[in-house]
Amino acid sequence: MTAAEGLFVLEGRPTAQLIADQLREQIVQGAFRPGEQINESVLASQLSTSRGPVREALQRLCQEGILVSRRNRGVFVLELAIEDIREIYAAREAVESTAAAALLDAGSKSTRDTGLALKRIIRDMAKQVALSDWRAIARLDMDFHTTFVAGAGNSRLMRIYETLAAESRMCIFNLEVSYPRIDVLVEEHQNILDLLEAGNREDLFKAIKRHMQKAVEDLTAASEDNEIFA
């Protein structure tokens, strides 16, 4: 399992949290394929650690839904069907709309601070669009939305969204195609930012809904073409 070579050891023995964080990143980037088994003993050997922290890390990722534990068979990378894509983005729409309402209710300072962070991400996104680096674009796309939700200041909302963001990246990276609608990506995110800064609640909700619906259309079409998802 060569992907485990991308995991690193921090100050000697790796902690369960470190292993979970690094393994999650490997999974969402497609280093482990959907349905692939994660062997606890092999992973522990490659990391030069005991199986305890590895087992705990795998349990954490199972709780997040990134991995699936099958009785008497082992732990496997989640396989996403087309219906899963629809559910992920419907949930993202609900969380982002809730975050948008919280941001607007919090006042101008929260909106201004979040807006500044989103502007920096959009600038970076535009640079990567010019380079056609779709993996960097995908990362920045999720950075934008995660930063948007984080602006609401609700830790539980953020905890939910982190799992949805990881699943979204799994969808995108496992398609192994150029990022959908790369030509309008910056424009769509800029529109969401503009509506947030303008305090236009109704149109902001509509823009979030439209953005998620278009993503579902792109991803389901691509998955059908590539026969990657069930």
C-alpha positions in Angstrom: 0.0 0.0 0.0 2.2 2.8 -1.2 -0.2 5.5 -0.2 0.8 5.0 3.4 4.2 6.3 2.5 2.6 9.7 2.4 1.7 9.5 6.1 4.3 11.0 8.4 5.4 10.4 11.9 5.5 13.3 14.3 8.1 13.2 17.1 8.5 9.5 17.1 5.3 7.4 17.5 2.3 8.8 15.6 -0.8 9.6 17.5 -4.3 8.2 16.5 -5.4 11.7 15.6 -2.3 12.3 13.4 -2.9 9.0 11.7 -6.6 9.8 11.2 -5.8 13.2 9.8 -3.2 12.0 7.3 -5.2 8.9 6.3 -8.3 11.1 5.7 -6.3 13.3 3.4 -4.9 10.4 1.5 -8.4 9.0 1.0 -10.1 12.2 -0.1 -7.3 12.7 -2.7 -7.9 9.3 -4.2 -4.7 7.5 -3.0 -7.0 4.8 -1.7 -9.8 3.8 -4.1 -13.5 3.5 -3.2 -14.1 0.0 -1.8 -10.4 -0.6 -1.1 -9.6 -2.4 2.2 -7.4 -0.7 4.7 -5.3 -3.3 6.5 -4.7 -2.4 10.1 -1.6 -4.5 10.6 0.0 -3.5 7.3 -0.6 0.2 8.1 0.8 -0.2 11.6 3.9 -1.9 10.2 4.5 0.8 7.6 4.2 3.5 10.2 6.4 1.6 12.7 3.8 1.8 15.4 1.6 -0.5 17.4 -1.8 -1.4 16.1 -3.6 0.4 18.9 -3.4 4.0 17.6 -4.0 2.7 14.0 -7.1 0.9 15.2 -8.3 4.1 17.0 -7.6 6.2 13.8 -9.6 3.8 11.7 -12.5 3.8 14.2 -12.5 7.6 14.1 -12.8 7.6 10.3 -15.5 5.0 10.5 -17.5 7.3 12.8 -17.0 10.1 10.3 -18.3 7.9 7.5 -15.1 8.0 5.4 -14.4 4.4 6.1 -16.9 1.5 6.5 -16.4 -1.4 9.0 -17.8 -4.7 7.7 -18.2 -7.5 10.3 -15.7 -10.3 9.9 -14.3 -8.6 6.8 -12.4 -5.5 7.8 -12.4 -1.8 7.1 -13.0 -0.4 3.6 -13.0 3.0 1.9 -16.5 4.3 1.5 -18.1 3.7 -1.9 -20.2 6.6 -3.1 -23.3 6.0 -5.3 -25.0 8.7 -7.3 -27.6 9.0 -4.6 -24.9 9.7 -2.0 -23.7 12.6 -4.1 -27.2 14.1 -4.0 -27.4 13.6 -0.3 -24.0 15.1 0.4 -24.8 18.3 -1.5 -28.3 18.6 -0.1 -26.8 18.4 3.4 -24.1 21.0 2.4 -26.8 23.3 1.1 -28.6 23.0 4.5 -25.5 23.7 6.5 -24.3 26.5 4.3 -27.7 28.2 4.4 -27.7 28.0 8.1 -24.2 29.4 8.3 -25.2 32.2 5.9 -28.2 33.2 8.2 -25.9 33.1 11.3 -23.3 35.3 9.6 -25.9 37.8 8.5 -27.4 37.9 12.0 -24.0 38.3 13.6 -23.5 41.7 12.2 -21.0 43.5 10.0 -17.8 42.5 11.7 -18.3 38.8 11.2 -19.4 39.4 7.7 -16.4 41.6 7.0 -13.9 39.2 8.6 -15.3 36.2 6.7 -15.4 38.3 3.5 -11.8 39.2 3.7 -10.8 35.5 4.1 -13.0 34.5 1.2 -11.5 37.2 -1.1 -8.0 35.7 -0.5 -9.3 32.3 -1.4 -10.9 33.6 -4.6 -7.7 35.3 -5.6 -5.8 32.1 -5.2 -8.5 30.2 -7.1 -8.3 32.5 -10.0 -4.5 31.9 -10.2 -5.0 28.2 -10.2 -7.8 28.4 -12.9 -5.3 30.2 -15.1 -2.9 27.3 -14.6 -5.7 24.7 -15.0 -4.5 23.0 -11.8 -7.8 21.3 -11.1 -6.6 19.5 -7.9 -5.6 22.8 -6.4 -8.8 24.3 -7.6 -10.8 21.6 -5.9 -8.9 22.2 -2.6 -9.5 25.9 -2.8 -13.2 25.4 -3.6 -13.6 23.4 -0.4 -11.5 26.0 1.5 -14.0 28.7 0.4 -17.0 26.8 1.6 -15.4 25.6 4.8 -14.3 29.2 5.6 -17.8 30.4 4.8 -19.3 27.9 7.3 -16.5 28.6 9.9 -17.5 32.2 9.8 -20.8 31.4 11.6 -18.8 30.5 14.7 -20.8 27.3 15.4 -18.4 24.5 16.3 -21.0 21.8 15.9 -22.0 23.1 12.5 -18.4 23.1 11.5 -17.9 19.5 12.8 -20.7 18.3 10.5 -19.4 20.3 7.6 -15.9 18.9 7.8 -17.2 15.4 7.1 -19.3 16.7 4.2 -16.3 18.5 2.8 -14.2 15.4 2.9 -16.9 13.4 1.1 -17.2 16.1 -1.5 -13.5 16.0 -2.2 -13.7 12.2 -2.5 -16.4 12.6 -5.2 -14.3 15.1 -7.1 -10.9 13.4 -6.9 -12.2 9.9 -7.6 -13.6 11.1 -10.9 -10.1 11.8 -12.2 -11.4 14.4 -14.7 -10.8 18.1 -15.1 -12.7 20.1 -12.6 -16.3 20.7 -13.8 -17.2 24.2 -15.2 -13.8 25.6 -14.5 -14.6 28.7 -16.5 -17.4 29.9 -14.2 -16.1 28.7 -10.9 -14.5 31.9 -9.8 -17.6 33.9 -10.9 -19.9 31.6 -8.9 -17.9 32.0 -5.7 -17.5 35.7 -6.2 -21.3 36.0 -6.5 -21.8 34.2 -3.2 -19.3 36.6 -1.6 -20.9 39.7 -3.1 -24.4 38.6 -1.8 -23.0 38.0 1.6 -21.3 41.4 1.8 -24.4 43.1 0.5 -26.5 41.3 3.2 -28.9 40.0 0.5 -30.3 37.1 2.4 -32.9 35.8 -0.1 -30.6 35.9 -3.1 -27.7 34.4 -1.1 -29.8 31.4 -0.2 -30.8 31.0 -3.8 -27.2 31.3 -5.0 -26.1 28.6 -2.5 -28.9 26.3 -3.6 -28.1 26.9 -7.3 -24.4 26.3 -6.7 -25.0 22.9 -5.0 -27.5 21.8 -7.7 -25.1 22.6 -10.5 -22.3 20.6 -8.7 -24.6 17.6 -8.4 -25.5 17.8 -12.1 -21.8 18.0 -13.0 -20.7 15.2 -10.7 -23.5 12.8 -11.5 -22.9 13.3 -15.2 -19.2 12.8 -14.8 -19.7 9.7 -12.7 -22.0 8.1 -15.2 -19.5 8.8 -18.0 -16.6 7.3 -16.0 -18.6 4.5 -14.3 -16.7 5.2 -11.0 -19.7 5.3 -8.7 -22.2 2.6 -8.1 
